[in-house]
């Protein structure tokens, strides 16, 4: 577009102003956090999904973490299920727009994770990963280095039977055999996604309040999950109050 910008790849970006910018064509990359969230949906439900247009090259830290706990992301030819039996990164012609197959081992393993700036493990997948690790076999540790107070979902997961203990910017998660459905409150965008994933795996009914946070980062998430077989629906405030009263 005619901008004068230098320093790409370094800690400092320098922009020199110009009199005007011109037109240009640009193709926006797929949303890596949305892709990572659906990978973890497969993990928490012990399911299998296919993701098209997946930006594998921007999710290497997350995919490595998932592989460590027993969630496998492999390149595929299409949603027909033909698997190339290669790693997701090496098996794609365009690693930013890949088709991948996500599968999960029956027993998930614990892991220690620290959120970091890209290309490290993204803070925007921290809440979703905590939900997955709540069902792992053993003790996991998540350390939040980007937003140290980004743990409001810990109390809500605990309402569902998760065993999460916070120590400053670190949470220790002791895996449990199952989560139990409960009314929970979404505090922010990624916490909303983490609680929805917890509801997918929990026994009984889970009601996630304040899902308007969810809509800031996901387009009709409930419809996509329902297409995968989830029993999930969006209800209004009156229906929420009625459902909570019945649950009580």
matplotlib code that plots the C-alpha trace (Angstrom):
import matplotlib.pyplot as plt

x = [0.0, 3.1, 3.9, 7.5, 7.9, 11.1, 12.2, 10.0, 11.2, 13.0, 11.9, 11.4, 9.2, 9.8, 7.1, 8.0, 5.0, 4.1, 1.8, -0.8, -1.4, -2.6, -5.0, -4.0, -5.4, -4.7, -6.0, -6.6, -5.2, -7.5, -8.1, -5.6, -7.4, -10.6, -8.8, -7.0, -10.3, -11.9, -8.8, -9.3, -13.0, -12.0, -9.5, -12.0, -14.7, -12.3, -13.6, -12.4, -12.8, -11.5, -10.5, -10.2, -8.3, -6.3, -3.3, -1.0, 2.1, 0.9, -0.1, 3.1, 3.5, -0.1, 0.0, 3.2, 1.5, -1.5, 0.6, 2.4, -0.9, -2.2, -4.1, -2.9, -3.1, -2.3, -2.5, -5.3, -6.3, -9.8, -12.7, -13.3, -10.9, -8.0, -5.0, -1.6, -0.1, 2.3, 2.7, 0.3, 3.2, 5.0, 2.0, 0.4, 1.1, 0.1, 0.8, -1.4, -4.4, -4.3, -6.8, -6.1, -7.5, -7.6, -7.9, -7.5, -6.1, -8.5, -6.3, -4.8, -1.4, -0.5, 1.8, 3.5, 2.8, 3.8, 2.0, 4.4, 4.3, 4.1, 5.4, 5.1, 1.9, -0.8, -2.5, -5.8, -5.8, -5.0, -8.5, -9.4, -6.3, -7.1, -10.5, -8.7, -6.2, -9.0, -9.7, -6.0, -4.5, -2.2, -1.2, -0.6, 0.8, -0.1, 1.9, 0.4, 3.2, 1.1, -1.9, -1.1, -4.6, -6.3, -7.7, -11.4, -12.4, -10.7, -13.5, -16.1, -14.4, -14.2, -18.0, -18.1, -15.8, -12.4, -9.5, -7.6, -5.5, -4.1, -0.7, -0.1, 0.3, 0.4, -2.5, -2.0, -4.7, -5.3, -7.2, -10.5, -12.5, -15.4, -16.9, -20.4, -22.8, -23.5, -24.6, -21.4, -20.6, -18.4, -16.0, -14.3, -14.0, -11.6, -13.0, -16.4, -14.9, -13.3, -16.5, -18.4, -15.8, -16.2, -20.0, -19.4, -17.5, -19.6, -22.3, -25.6, -26.7, -24.3, -25.6, -23.0, -24.2, -23.0, -22.1, -22.1, -18.4, -18.1, -19.5, -16.5, -14.3, -16.4, -19.1, -22.1, -20.0, -23.0, -24.1, -20.6, -20.5, -24.1, -23.1, -20.4, -22.9, -22.9, -26.1, -25.9, -28.3, -28.4, -31.3, -32.5, -32.4, -36.0, -35.2, -32.0, -33.8, -36.3, -33.7, -31.7, -34.9, -35.6, -32.0, -32.2]
y = [0.0, 2.2, 2.4, 2.6, 0.0, -1.6, -4.0, -7.0, -9.9, -7.6, -6.2, -2.8, -1.7, 1.6, 3.4, 6.4, 8.5, 8.9, 11.4, 8.7, 5.0, 3.2, 0.3, -3.4, -6.9, -8.9, -12.3, -12.5, -15.5, -18.0, -17.6, -19.7, -19.4, -20.7, -23.6, -24.4, -24.2, -26.8, -29.0, -29.0, -29.7, -33.0, -33.6, -32.9, -35.2, -37.9, -37.3, -36.9, -33.9, -32.5, -28.9, -27.2, -23.9, -24.5, -22.2, -25.0, -22.9, -20.4, -23.2, -25.2, -24.7, -25.6, -28.7, -29.8, -29.4, -31.3, -34.1, -34.4, -34.9, -37.4, -35.3, -35.9, -33.4, -34.9, -33.5, -34.9, -34.7, -33.6, -34.0, -37.4, -38.7, -39.8, -39.3, -38.8, -40.1, -37.2, -34.4, -31.5, -29.1, -31.3, -32.7, -29.4, -27.6, -24.4, -24.7, -21.6, -23.2, -26.9, -29.7, -31.6, -34.6, -34.3, -37.4, -38.0, -40.9, -42.3, -41.3, -37.9, -37.2, -34.2, -31.4, -28.3, -25.2, -21.6, -19.0, -16.8, -14.4, -15.9, -18.4, -19.7, -21.2, -18.6, -17.1, -17.1, -21.0, -21.1, -21.5, -24.1, -26.1, -25.9, -27.6, -30.4, -30.9, -31.1, -34.5, -35.6, -38.5, -36.7, -33.2, -30.4, -26.9, -23.8, -20.6, -17.4, -15.0, -12.7, -11.8, -13.0, -12.5, -14.3, -17.0, -16.1, -19.4, -21.3, -20.8, -21.7, -24.9, -25.8, -25.5, -28.3, -30.6, -29.6, -29.5, -26.4, -24.6, -21.1, -19.9, -16.4, -16.7, -20.5, -23.0, -26.6, -28.9, -32.3, -34.4, -35.9, -38.7, -36.6, -33.1, -32.3, -29.9, -26.7, -23.1, -21.1, -17.5, -16.5, -13.7, -13.0, -14.3, -17.3, -18.2, -18.5, -21.0, -23.0, -23.3, -24.4, -27.1, -28.2, -28.4, -30.7, -33.1, -32.8, -35.2, -33.4, -29.9, -27.0, -23.4, -20.8, -17.3, -14.1, -15.8, -12.4, -12.6, -15.7, -13.9, -11.5, -14.3, -17.1, -17.1, -19.2, -21.6, -23.5, -24.3, -25.7, -27.8, -29.0, -30.0, -32.2, -33.9, -31.8, -31.3, -27.5, -24.6, -20.9, -19.7, -16.3, -14.9, -16.1, -19.6, -19.5, -18.6, -21.3, -23.9, -23.0, -23.2, -26.7, -27.7, -26.4]
z = [0.0, 0.0, 3.7, 4.8, 7.6, 8.7, 11.5, 10.8, 12.9, 15.4, 18.8, 17.2, 14.2, 12.6, 10.6, 8.5, 7.5, 3.8, 2.1, 1.2, 0.9, -2.1, -2.6, -2.3, -2.2, 0.9, 2.0, 5.8, 7.5, 9.2, 12.9, 14.8, 18.1, 16.7, 15.1, 18.4, 20.3, 18.0, 18.4, 22.1, 21.6, 20.0, 22.9, 25.7, 24.2, 23.0, 19.6, 16.0, 13.8, 10.5, 10.2, 6.9, 6.3, 9.5, 10.1, 11.3, 10.9, 13.5, 16.0, 16.3, 20.0, 20.7, 18.4, 20.2, 23.6, 22.4, 21.0, 24.4, 26.2, 23.6, 21.0, 17.5, 14.6, 11.2, 7.7, 5.6, 2.0, 2.7, 5.0, 3.4, 5.9, 3.7, 6.0, 4.7, 7.9, 8.1, 10.7, 10.1, 9.4, 6.9, 5.2, 3.9, 0.7, 2.4, 6.2, 6.8, 5.1, 5.8, 6.3, 9.5, 11.3, 15.1, 17.2, 20.9, 23.0, 25.4, 28.4, 28.3, 29.9, 32.1, 30.9, 32.1, 29.9, 30.0, 27.8, 25.8, 22.9, 19.4, 18.5, 22.0, 23.5, 23.1, 26.1, 24.2, 24.4, 28.0, 29.3, 26.7, 27.6, 31.3, 30.6, 28.7, 31.5, 34.0, 32.6, 32.2, 34.2, 36.6, 37.7, 35.1, 35.6, 33.6, 34.1, 32.6, 31.5, 29.3, 31.6, 35.1, 36.4, 33.5, 35.7, 36.4, 34.8, 37.5, 40.0, 37.3, 36.3, 40.0, 40.2, 37.6, 39.7, 38.3, 40.7, 40.0, 42.6, 41.8, 43.1, 41.7, 38.0, 38.1, 38.3, 39.2, 37.7, 39.1, 36.6, 37.5, 36.0, 35.0, 35.1, 36.3, 34.6, 36.5, 35.9, 35.3, 34.4, 31.5, 32.4, 29.1, 25.5, 26.0, 29.4, 27.6, 25.1, 27.9, 29.8, 26.6, 26.1, 29.7, 29.2, 26.2, 28.3, 31.5, 32.7, 32.9, 31.9, 31.8, 31.4, 30.4, 31.2, 29.5, 26.2, 24.5, 25.3, 23.1, 20.0, 20.0, 18.8, 17.4, 14.7, 15.7, 17.7, 18.9, 15.4, 14.4, 17.5, 17.0, 13.4, 15.0, 17.2, 20.3, 22.3, 22.6, 22.0, 22.6, 24.9, 26.0, 29.5, 30.4, 29.2, 31.2, 34.4, 33.8, 33.1, 36.2, 38.3, 37.0, 37.7, 41.2]

ax = plt.figure().add_subplot(projection="3d")
ax.plot(x, y, z, "-o")
ax.set_aspect("equal")
plt.show()
